[in-house]
Amino acid sequence: SMFFRMALLDALQYPARTIASVSTAGIRMLFIFTIYTYAYSYVGERIEMTLAAALASLATYQVMNALSFRKVFYRILRDIQRGDLEVALIKPYSYIGRLIVEHVGYVSANIVPSIFVALFAVYIFADMSSLSFGVQDAVWWVVLAVLGTAISGCMFVAASLPALWINDSEPFVFIIDKTVMLLGGAFLPVALMPSWFATVALYSPFGAAMFATYAFNANFLTQAPYLALAQLCWVLALTFFAWWLFSVGVRKIAVNGG
């Protein structure tokens, strides 16, 4: 669409933003991977997951994080707080749809560099030949990444809408951000978590947003269809919830004028 193309072209015209985003993720990986390499040198033989698989899982989190819809949350919050939402709603296109399409355009410029940096980082720190990752794994990885990004988008959009009533909904996005970080495997792959914690990650939308990190588990191909189905259910449920919040909020604006 026009909004996607404009956003993508804007991102490509200002590569410094892409470089800054990818570099930040690269520095995070450098720091985390150094710690993991040191830890595995002492206790690696006691851990069922190989170093390469653990680092690839952590790298996937960083790639997914680069695609986060966090900026969409702040755009909606800004429009609500400035009173610009009322004007945006009379435009001949979906307000939320435009923001989502624009965001996808912006982050599309980050996808390839982010994946390249992630692969390079894993290559430097671990023996990638120990990874069992074929075409089927890659296809399911893409499916889970797309659905996970959709879950992230739904959560961030929903988190912005309470601002229609309380003016500032930043505490909600803080909770989402940190919970996804804990349950999504930012610092510890879900496969290495205690079983009760991994179960919470498996059955919550916060963990589901990062199911692509499971791609390096030993039983991934067996799990993948069920993970995708769970993600699809969360996308539908969260989309309905965000739509309901938005509909109620728009009626409030129409009746009260903001």
Buried (B, 14 or more C-beta within 10 A) or exposed (E): EEBBEBBBEBBEEEEEBBEEBBEEBBEBBEEBBEEBBEEBEEEBEEBEBBBBBBBBBBBBBBBBBBBBBBBBBBBBBEBBEEEEBBEBBEEEEEBBEBBBBBBBBBBBBBBEBBBEBBBEBBEEBBEBEEBEBEEEBEEBBEBBBBBBBBBBBBBBBBBBBBBBEEEEBEEBBEEBBEBBBBBBBBEBBBBBBEEEBBEBBBEBBBBBBBBBBBBBBEEBBEBBEEBBEBBBEBBEEBBEBBBEBBEEBBEEBEEEEE
